Amino acid sequence: MPRERLISIVRDGNLIEDSLPMLPDEVLEMIIDQNSPTELVAFGWDSVNRGFASVVRRSLQSRTRFCAPHDPIWAFYKNAISSGCISTNAMHDKLMTLLIQKYFIYVEDMVMPIALFSYLQSIIAKLQAEFPKSRKFMPKLKTLTIQIGGEWGPLTLSQNFNDLKIALRLCNALQEINLDILLTDEEQVTCCGLRELSRFLMEIADEKTKWNVVLEDHTLCGQGYFGPLEMNRCRNKAFICQVRALLDVGVPLNRLVLLDRRKPSPYMLVMPNAKRRSLYMYPEFKLCHELVVCYDIGLVAPIFAHENEQFGQLEIFEVDESHVLYKKDLLEYLGNAPNLSEIRIVLPATWTRRVQRCTKGCFGNPDFNCFRADGWRAVHIKLPRAKLAIIEGSIQNQSQGQNQTQNQNNSFGLPNIYDLIKPTVKSMTCV
């Protein structure tokens, strides 16, 4: 390598140039890549000299995916946000300003907790007067994932997402928006807050933007049928209220995932009725392109109340490792989705091995019909255009996938929630 391309790592004017220790660019880039983008910006690595700054800039330009939950920035901001003292600390504002100016301009895929995203837009509100109106703060951003609820922070009207001008300055039209929402008994996520956030995000979306929503239930009451009084009292804990809040502002759902965080083992059938958790299937769940249910399906909304409605958006329906208590009613529920082309039944990971090992015929119980192909014979009668696919997961393949996810996390990547809930396909049987 030519000598003029080497960068000195010691800057002491008293030393002779020939005596300065030198390192090749490749070694410097390898050292720099061991640090997260926020560390490079926070510690001012680009201020060493011009040559070093170019190496740091190339490193930042190559980190097009930013995952805040697996970056030191979240640990730095988390306590300050939860304690409420972040608004009085100039150091936090300075770091976020530097990240916006030096790193976020290169990010294409961003994952952020709602608490940090709310703080980000407040900083942009302060900076927008200092930059030209035509400039976007994140010009290359294509995919935005926001994690809401639990440790990621609450979503209420106090987040102040009502300034839509900030959204217009944030980025160009996004290709994909992902919302991962955790519902708890503390009601950290309100329908009003979700509606306001959706309006904010609609300003940076167009007709081609894909909206993927994951609703995770960690409540004690579950997602069964709610009467009018219960619906009003539990509106911030119910899947259906969150879905209706999104539909009210015109969000076109591409993928809707309904997930039970307290889901018992699929082999546990004997339990008190008070503890049995099941999902009540509301018609609004069908207003998406792909519906994935990781929740034991119980009662289904009566079809006669919606017999004249057509849910043409729904094309794929999937049940992941969950029981279907009333399969006939479920097929009638899907009957007014004329474009439904595929029904996927994902078996529990150990299903085949347990059935082969059982000698007493325990799995011949009708409750396990939803895990067998012969339990879905009525599909061809009720839904002649839909293809039935029985998918079997593998524990070994799942563990390999988890190791890959951990490696991605070490590179400041986020495990895709949609990949985690979907088991690795070992075999697929089309009936």
JOPEJO-V195613 format. One record per backbone hydrogen bond with DSSP energy under -0.5 kcal/mol. NH is the residue of the N-H (numbers start at 0). CO is the residue of the C=O. Records with the same first field share a line. If there is no record, write none. Layout:
NH = CO  CO
This chain:
4 = 1
5 = 2
6 = 22
8 = 20
11 = 9
14 = 11
18 = 15
19 = 16
22 = 6
27 = 23
28 = 24
29 = 25
30 = 26
31 = 27
32 = 28
33 = 29  30
34 = 31
39 = 35
40 = 36
41 = 37
42 = 38
43 = 40
44 = 39
46 = 43
47 = 44
52 = 48
53 = 49
54 = 50
55 = 51
56 = 52
57 = 53
58 = 54
59 = 55
60 = 56
61 = 57
62 = 58  59
63 = 61
65 = 63  108
66 = 64  411
67 = 65  110
69 = 66
70 = 67
73 = 67  70
74 = 70
75 = 71
76 = 72
77 = 73
78 = 74
80 = 76
81 = 77
82 = 78
83 = 79
84 = 79
85 = 79
87 = 84
88 = 85
89 = 87
92 = 88
93 = 89
94 = 90
95 = 91
96 = 92
97 = 93
98 = 94
99 = 95
100 = 96
101 = 97
102 = 98
103 = 98
105 = 102
106 = 102  103
107 = 63
108 = 63
109 = 142
110 = 65
111 = 144
113 = 146
114 = 151
116 = 112
117 = 113
118 = 114
119 = 115
120 = 116
121 = 117
122 = 118
123 = 119
124 = 120
125 = 121
126 = 122
127 = 123
129 = 126
130 = 126  127
134 = 131
136 = 168
137 = 169
138 = 135
140 = 137
141 = 107
142 = 107
143 = 175
144 = 109
145 = 177
146 = 111
147 = 179
148 = 152
151 = 148
152 = 149
154 = 187
158 = 155
159 = 156
163 = 161
165 = 162
166 = 162
167 = 163
168 = 164
169 = 165  166
170 = 166
171 = 137
173 = 203
174 = 141
175 = 141
176 = 209
177 = 143
178 = 211
179 = 145  177
180 = 178  213
181 = 147  179
182 = 180  215
186 = 183
189 = 154  187
193 = 189
194 = 190
195 = 191
196 = 192
197 = 193
198 = 194
199 = 195
200 = 196
201 = 197
202 = 198  199
203 = 200
204 = 201
208 = 205
209 = 174
210 = 208  251
211 = 176  209
212 = 254
213 = 178
214 = 256
215 = 180  213
216 = 258
217 = 182  215
230 = 226
231 = 227
232 = 228
233 = 229
234 = 231
236 = 233
237 = 233
241 = 237
242 = 238
243 = 239
244 = 240
245 = 241
246 = 242
247 = 243
248 = 244  245
249 = 246
250 = 245
252 = 250  286
253 = 210
254 = 210
255 = 289
256 = 212
257 = 291
258 = 214  256
259 = 293
260 = 216  258
261 = 216
262 = 259
267 = 264
268 = 266
270 = 268
274 = 271
275 = 271  272
278 = 295
279 = 222
280 = 278  298
281 = 279
284 = 281
285 = 282
286 = 283
287 = 285
288 = 252
289 = 253
290 = 315
291 = 255  289
292 = 317
293 = 257  291
296 = 322
297 = 278  295
300 = 280
304 = 301
305 = 302
306 = 303
308 = 305
310 = 335
311 = 309
313 = 310
314 = 288
315 = 288
316 = 341
317 = 290
318 = 343
319 = 292
320 = 318  345
324 = 296  322
329 = 325
330 = 326
331 = 327
332 = 328
333 = 329
334 = 331
336 = 333
337 = 335
339 = 336
340 = 314
341 = 314
342 = 386
343 = 316
344 = 388
345 = 318  343
346 = 344  390
350 = 347
353 = 349
354 = 350
355 = 351
356 = 352
357 = 353
363 = 360
364 = 361
367 = 364
368 = 365
370 = 367
371 = 368
374 = 371
375 = 372
376 = 373
378 = 375
379 = 376
381 = 377
382 = 378
385 = 382
386 = 340
388 = 342  386
389 = 428
390 = 344  388
391 = 426
392 = 346
393 = 423
397 = 393
398 = 394
399 = 395
400 = 396
401 = 397
402 = 398
403 = 399
404 = 400
405 = 401
406 = 402
407 = 403
408 = 404
409 = 405
410 = 406  407
411 = 408
412 = 407
418 = 415
419 = 415
420 = 416
422 = 420
425 = 391  423
426 = 391
428 = 389
429 = 427
430 = 387  428
